[in-house]
Amino acid sequence: MEIKVRHLTHIYQPNTPFERLALDDVDFTIPSGAFVSIIGHTGSGKSTLIQHFNGLLKPTKGEVIVGDITIAAGAKNKDLKALRQRVGMVFQYPEHQLFEETVEKDICFGPLNFGVPLEEAKVRAREALELVGLPLSFLSRSPFDLSGGQMRRVAIAGVLALHPEVIILDEPTAGLDPRARRDILNLFARLHREKGITTVMVTHSMDDAARLSDEIIVMDHGRMVMKDRPEAVFTRTDLLRSLGLDIPEPMRFLQRLGARSGEVLSEPAFTVEQTAEIVTRFLNREGGPSWS
């Protein structure tokens, strides 16, 4: 499902002494089925932006169009329930929202709230649990008896049980250990690949943004600075660092390697395999490197 942001401005507490401009004339389109990451320093407007995608926040000016639903400044929005069923939001620490006695009841809560019959909700709960890689035996367990990573998977299953066409991820791996973090990211990458779900991820990890995204949106002080492919975004090293951001670790390694030989290695590389290929070409080229 396509997301269009048209001249979106959001002001917190307008016409008060605490008025703050959080988004300033932001305009872009996310194509249906794309995986887009949003990066920016703390306070750049990332979380404010994504909360407009399912109507948690309303525009002060401009509009957001998600599929065939428009949320416009000053207009009454009657389709928010339908929108929130189609746009699943995974917040930081979603496991904090678990509250039911069993995993099955927790996953069923969302579908039941949107009018899905109980038996169908139970079918969806089983399907969603399998999608997140947990055994069906977990359905009868208390979510509070699970590990942190398992609880997060259950919370994500609750979102997937709504059968969303868009998934919004706000730092989905916050607080997880490295293995659980990798598993959760691989889960969303697989869902995007197999289900064609439009995926928008807010992240502080340049490596995750580079590796997973079709495009990256760079935010700074409420404005969109860039929207482009990872290869184009991360070659603008000076601009990113002026915004308090960095480049992925493989590219930092290549920069350090090039600096030792007095050369510039700025070719984009986001994986070990890409880095190894560039290093091999660098070492084997005619004349070889001149180490300082």
ABEGO torsion letter per residue (X at the ends): XBBBBBGBBBBBGBGBAABBBABBGBBBBBBBGBBBBBBEBBGAGAAAAAAAAAGABBBABEBBBBEABBBBBGBBBAAAAAAAAABBBBBBGAAAABABABAAAAAAAAAAAAGBBAAAAAAAAAAAAAAAGBBAAAAABBAAABBAAAAAAAAAAAAAAAGBABBBBBGAABGBBAAAAAAAAAAAAAAAAAAGBBBBBBBABAAAAAAABABBBBBBGGBBABBBBAAAAAABAAAAAAAGBBBBAAAAAAAAAAAAAGBBBABBBABAAAAAAAAAAAAABBGEBBBX
